[in-house]
Amino acid sequence: MKWVENHTPEEIATSISPQFPDADLDILTAVAKRYKDQDTWKPDLILTEEGLNHMMDIVELAGELDKRAPYEKIVTKKFAEKAMKSIQ
């Protein structure tokens, strides 16, 4: 996430474009810009309870969520915390 934080939407789109060979680079750039503008990619990698609830709100609005999962049952921070320590 540190890399994403320090690069432009155009650079992000170019770097991920091989994973999406059928996608237009302008569309990937627009998506990367939207994600950056929304602060979707957090530099600390930790999924907060607020973040999980926001994500579930979006999935719920799309009609794809039958039941919400409790944060403490599905989220662990230990891997993200370990990863963050290794890059600092």
ABEGO torsion letter per residue (X at the ends): XAAAAABBAAAAAAAAAAABAABBAAAAAAAAAAAAAAGABBAAGBBBAAAAAAAAAAAAAAGABABBBBAAAABBAAAAAAAAAAAX
